[in-house]
């Protein structure tokens, strides 16, 4: 319940050992046929972080403040049938959420940076990261130590009754 999307970080490096511990948890997330059809690309050198975090629209206003960024990349090559093309998004998202919760337990904060389905940005990211044609960026995650004075926007969560139902048939 304490996890929040943090956008203001202390300007200190993120310990790679902590990221690796969180990735060990992420690896336990379920995936179709246990294929783990994703990779987590971590950028923690300031110049690389700024290059990568500056690509999506979702980091406007706080990109300059991100000490590390993770690019979650889905690997379409993991599946042979077009019917499975969405599995990389489901599986990558399950792993990303496990990763985010693990970061929180390790004293790190994060914020998901929206990655839009926008061809010019896709092409730019593909070139910048040297992605294969079958690689798809699923999301970016800003990671760091929350700044103690950084404000975190409050979002009222929906009540269970607004998004949960039991045994409804149509």
C-alpha positions in Angstrom: 0.0 0.0 0.0 3.0 2.4 0.4 4.1 2.1 -3.3 3.6 5.4 -5.2 4.8 6.6 -8.5 7.8 8.8 -7.6 9.1 11.3 -10.0 11.6 13.2 -7.7 14.7 11.3 -6.8 17.8 11.9 -4.8 20.8 12.5 -7.1 22.8 9.5 -6.2 23.5 6.3 -8.0 21.2 3.3 -7.8 23.0 0.2 -6.5 23.1 -2.4 -9.3 22.9 -5.2 -6.7 19.5 -3.9 -5.6 18.3 -3.8 -9.2 19.5 -7.4 -9.7 17.7 -8.5 -6.6 14.5 -6.9 -7.9 15.1 -8.6 -11.3 15.4 -12.0 -9.5 11.9 -11.4 -8.2 10.6 -10.3 -11.6 11.9 -13.5 -13.1 9.5 -15.4 -11.0 6.5 -13.8 -12.6 4.4 -16.2 -14.7 4.9 -16.3 -18.5 3.3 -18.3 -21.2 5.2 -21.6 -21.6 7.8 -20.2 -19.1 9.5 -18.4 -22.1 10.3 -15.1 -20.3 9.8 -13.3 -23.6 11.3 -10.0 -22.4 14.5 -8.3 -21.4 15.1 -5.5 -18.9 17.6 -3.0 -20.3 19.0 -0.9 -17.5 20.6 2.5 -18.1 22.4 4.1 -15.1 25.1 6.2 -16.6 23.8 9.8 -16.6 24.3 10.5 -20.3 22.7 7.2 -21.4 19.8 7.8 -18.9 19.1 11.3 -20.4 19.2 9.9 -23.9 16.7 7.1 -23.2 14.4 8.9 -20.8 14.2 11.9 -23.2 12.5 9.8 -25.9 9.0 9.2 -24.5 6.5 11.9 -23.9 5.6 10.5 -20.4 8.7 11.9 -18.6 8.2 15.6 -19.5 9.0 17.7 -16.5 11.0 15.2 -14.5 13.3 13.4 -17.1 16.3 15.5 -15.9 15.8 14.1 -12.4 15.9 10.3 -13.2 19.1 8.5 -11.9 18.3 5.2 -13.7 15.8 4.0 -16.3 14.8 0.5 -17.2 13.4 -0.2 -20.7 11.3 -3.4 -20.7 11.5 -4.9 -24.1 9.2 -7.7 -25.3 10.7 -10.3 -27.6 8.3 -11.4 -30.4 10.9 -14.0 -31.5 9.8 -16.0 -28.4 6.6 -17.0 -30.2 6.0 -18.6 -33.5 2.3 -18.0 -34.0 0.7 -14.6 -34.7 -2.0 -15.6 -32.3 0.6 -15.2 -29.5 1.7 -11.6 -30.4 0.1 -10.1 -27.3 1.8 -12.5 -24.9 4.9 -10.4 -24.7 2.9 -7.4 -23.4 1.1 -9.5 -20.7 4.2 -11.4 -19.7 6.4 -8.3 -19.6 3.9 -6.4 -17.6 3.6 -9.1 -15.0 7.4 -9.2 -14.6 7.5 -5.4 -14.5 5.0 -5.2 -11.7 6.9 -7.8 -9.7 10.0 -5.8 -10.3 8.4 -2.6 -9.2 7.1 -4.2 -6.0 10.5 -5.7 -5.3 12.2 -2.3 -5.8 9.9 -0.9 -3.1 10.9 -3.6 -0.6 14.5 -2.8 -1.3 14.1 0.9 -0.5 13.9 2.1 -4.1 11.1 4.0 -5.7 9.9 4.0 -9.3 7.5 5.4 -11.8 6.3 3.8 -15.0 6.9 6.0 -18.0 4.2 5.5 -20.6 5.5 4.3 -24.0 3.0 5.3 -26.7 2.3 3.2 -29.8 3.7 6.0 -32.1 5.8 4.9 -35.0 8.2 7.8 -35.1 9.2 7.2 -31.5 9.3 3.5 -32.0 11.8 4.0 -34.8 13.9 6.4 -32.8 14.0 4.0 -29.8 14.8 1.1 -32.0 17.7 2.9 -33.5 18.9 4.4 -30.2 18.9 1.0 -28.4 19.9 -1.1 -31.4 16.7 -3.2 -31.1 15.9 -6.0 -33.5 12.8 -5.7 -35.8 11.0 -8.3 -33.5 11.7 -6.3 -30.3 8.9 -4.1 -28.9 9.3 -1.6 -26.1 6.6 -2.3 -23.5 7.3 0.5 -21.0 10.1 2.4 -19.3 10.5 2.5 -15.6 12.3 5.4 -13.8 14.2 4.1 -10.7 15.9 5.8 -7.8 15.9 6.8 -4.2 12.9 9.0 -3.5 13.8 12.5 -2.6 12.5 13.1 1.0 11.1 16.5 0.0 9.8 15.4 -3.4 6.0 15.6 -3.7 4.0 12.6 -4.8 0.7 13.4 -6.5 -2.3 11.8 -4.7 -4.6 9.8 -6.9 -7.9 8.6 -5.3 -8.2 4.9 -6.1 -11.5 3.5 -7.3 -13.6 1.5 -4.9 -13.7 -2.2 -5.5 -17.3 -2.1 -6.6 -16.5 0.1 -9.5 -14.1 -2.5 -11.1 -15.0 -5.8 -9.6 -17.9 -8.2 -10.3 -18.6 -11.8 -9.5 -20.4 -14.4 -11.7 -21.7 -11.9 -14.3 -22.8 -13.6 -17.5 -24.0 -11.8 -20.5 
